Amino acid sequence: MQNPYGADVRRAFVEACTDLTQMLDQGDRKSFRSMFSRVRRYFGAFGPEAHISSDAIIDHLVAVKNEKD
């Protein structure tokens, strides 16, 4: 089963990760803050709920990892 948009989404994800890695490696705080401002605008009113959801996902992943250790 293959989503016709899968390849494009994966490419965009890898590009975003590469951009973020470069920002962090270079200590480019201005670009980092700008990127997160764009993300905040994208999520709009859903932002606070998205934040709560992502925290819950991270907490779950940490718990699962700790169970394996």
Buried (B, 14 or more C-beta within 10 A) or exposed (E): EEEEEEEEEEEEEEEEEEBBEEBEEEEBEEBBEEBEEEEEEEEEEEEEEBEEEEEEEEEEEEEEEEEEE
